[in-house]
């Protein structure tokens, strides 16, 4: 098994290395790719050093079985043909192909089998907020069809990459030292603030991030469900949170929901409000699962439920989800 990582130096690329090692992924050879700027960088994986190669239009992917790509949509589009030319499965973490009808959009806990039908040799990794939400909602969908979703996301600086995390830390220091605040990665100062915009606005007033949740949820869950999202950048460092309101066709009790979550794959129930136990990003960075709590009936909707979830969006929301797709393909013998 020969595995490639494209975009190794980025936050998700680095997480790929950690996740592959943690899960003892069955690879025999590893090839790292990056931009001309990161080419020549050396990273260690399971005691062995690997040098980053510059990504070019050539035959470097000949012999590669699985390629994890996380270098941005423009790079994924430009190099997709080179990556898949000799049969490599491209598992792409960008937004480039998510809504392409010939590219499956996969969250293994929800629709792993979709990964088997990939006419272009590409499997898309969904947006991080969508991944976390559908993992939690899938067990509910099995009880009763979800008709409507309202969600407010509280997204950490890490969603904008490693440089954004560093900028948030720098901003806090600058504010406390009464220095001018550096603002490069966000529209405004994020320290001591929240910004109700992630990505650019579309004509309907929603941002692209919010429209991703609308469109991707339908595709992953094979559903007509409508999802209205408000995505907000908050000054936490890592792990996203979401407040979710759902309406189902049939009423579901809190007890039914809790039982479904306890049995659900990739979910940890953390719901003991009497003892102040509920998911928080400060304590859940680096965890594999999505944590859910604050489960209660929606007082405004007869068939409604309200819940709170937290997940590490660099891990489950990106690298881990992609690796789990690859593990599924290996398990069913569907790689090359």
VENFENVEN-V542362 format. One record per pair of residues at least 6 apart in sequence whose C-alpha atoms are under 8 Angstrom apart, sorted by the first residue. I is the first residue (numbers start at 0). J is the second residue. Records with the same first field share a line. If there is no record, write none. Layout:
BEGIN
I=J, J
END
This chain:
BEGIN
0=25, 26, 27, 28, 63, 64, 65
1=26, 27, 28, 29, 30, 62, 63, 64, 65
2=26, 27, 28, 29, 30, 63, 64, 65, 66, 67
3=29, 30, 31, 32, 60, 63, 65, 66, 67
4=12, 15, 29, 30, 31, 32, 66, 67, 68, 69
5=12, 31, 32, 33, 54, 66, 67, 68, 69, 70
6=12, 31, 32, 33, 34, 68, 69, 70
7=13, 31, 32, 33, 51, 69
8=33, 37
9=69, 70, 160, 161
10=160, 161, 313
11=69, 160, 313, 314, 317, 318
12=69, 318
14=313, 314, 318
15=318, 319, 322
16=44
18=314, 318, 319, 322
19=322
20=44, 45
24=326
29=49
30=49, 51, 52
31=49, 50, 51, 52
32=38, 51, 52, 53, 54
33=51, 52, 53, 54, 70
34=53, 54
35=53, 54
37=51, 53
38=50, 51, 52, 53
39=50, 51, 52, 53
40=50, 51
41=48, 49, 50, 51
42=48, 49, 50, 51
43=49
56=78, 81
57=81
58=81
60=81, 82, 83, 84, 85, 87
61=84, 85, 87
62=85, 87
63=85, 86, 87
64=86, 87, 88, 334, 335
65=87, 88, 89, 90, 325, 334
66=82, 87, 88, 89, 90
67=89, 90, 91, 92, 321
68=75, 89, 90, 91, 92, 93
69=75, 91, 92, 93
70=93
71=92, 93, 94, 95
72=93, 94, 95
73=95
75=91, 93, 95
76=95
79=89
82=89
83=89, 119, 120, 121
86=120, 335
87=120, 335
88=120, 121, 122, 334, 335
89=120, 121, 122
90=121, 122, 123, 124, 321, 325
91=121, 122, 123, 124, 321
92=123, 124, 125, 317, 318, 321
93=123, 124, 125
94=123, 125, 126
96=102, 123
97=103, 104, 123, 124, 125, 215
98=104, 214, 215, 218
101=117, 118, 119
102=117, 118, 119, 120, 121, 122, 123
103=113, 114, 116, 117, 121, 122, 123
104=113, 114, 122, 123, 124, 125, 215, 218, 219
105=111, 113, 114, 122, 123, 124, 125, 219, 324
106=124, 125, 130, 134, 219, 320, 324
107=320, 323, 324, 327
108=134, 137, 264, 265
109=133, 134, 137, 219, 220
110=219, 220
111=324, 327
114=122, 324, 328
115=328, 333
124=317, 320, 321
125=215, 316, 317
126=211, 212, 215, 316, 317
127=312, 313, 315, 316, 317
128=152, 212, 239, 241, 312, 316
129=211, 212, 215, 216
130=315, 316
131=289, 308, 309, 310, 312, 315, 316
132=241, 308
133=216, 219, 220
134=264, 265, 266, 289
135=260, 263, 266, 289, 291
137=220
138=259, 260, 263
139=145, 256, 259
142=251
143=247, 248, 249, 250, 251
144=247, 248, 249
145=224, 245, 246, 247, 248
146=223, 224, 225, 245, 246, 247, 248
147=224, 225, 226, 245, 246, 247
148=224, 225, 226, 227, 243, 244, 245, 246
149=226, 227, 228, 243, 244, 245
150=226, 227, 228, 229, 241, 242, 243, 244
151=228, 229, 230, 231, 241, 242, 243
152=228, 229, 230, 231, 239, 240, 241, 242
153=230, 231, 232, 233, 239, 240, 241
154=230, 231, 232, 233, 235, 238, 239, 240
155=232, 233, 234, 235, 236, 237, 238, 239
156=163, 164, 167, 232, 233, 234, 235, 236, 237
157=163, 164, 236, 237, 238, 312, 313
158=237, 312, 313
159=184
162=184
163=184, 185
164=236, 237
166=181, 182, 183, 184
167=189, 190, 234, 236
169=181
170=180, 181, 182, 188, 189, 190
171=190, 191
173=179, 180, 181
174=180
180=188
181=188
182=188
186=194
187=194
189=232, 233, 234
190=234
191=234
192=233, 234
193=231, 232, 233, 234
194=231, 232, 233
195=229, 230, 231, 232
196=206, 230, 231, 232
197=206, 207, 208, 230, 231, 232
198=206, 207, 208
199=206, 207, 208
200=206, 207
201=207
205=229
208=230
209=227, 228, 229, 230
210=228
212=226, 227, 228
213=225, 226, 227, 228
216=222, 224, 226
217=223, 224, 225
235=280, 281
237=280, 281, 284, 311, 312, 313
238=280, 281, 283, 284, 309, 310, 311, 312, 313
239=280, 309, 310, 311, 312
240=279, 280, 307, 308, 309, 310
241=307, 308, 309
242=305, 306, 307, 308
243=305, 306, 307, 308
244=297, 303, 304, 305, 306
245=303, 304, 305
246=300, 302, 303, 304
247=302, 303
248=302
249=302
250=301, 302, 303
251=302, 303, 304
252=296
253=294, 295, 296, 304
256=294
257=268, 294
260=266, 267, 268, 291
261=267, 268
265=287, 288, 289
266=288, 289, 290, 291
267=288, 289, 290, 291
268=290, 291, 292
269=276, 277, 278, 290, 291, 292
270=276, 277, 278, 291, 292, 293, 294
271=277, 292, 293
272=293
277=291, 292, 293
278=290, 291, 292, 307, 308, 309
279=309
280=309, 310, 311
283=309, 310, 311
284=310, 311
285=311, 314
286=310, 311, 314
287=310, 311, 314, 315, 319
288=310, 315
289=308, 309, 310, 311, 315
290=308, 309, 310
291=306, 307, 308, 309
292=306, 307, 308
293=305, 306, 307
294=304, 305, 306, 307
295=304, 305, 306
296=303, 304, 305
297=303, 304, 305
310=316
313=319
314=320
328=334
END
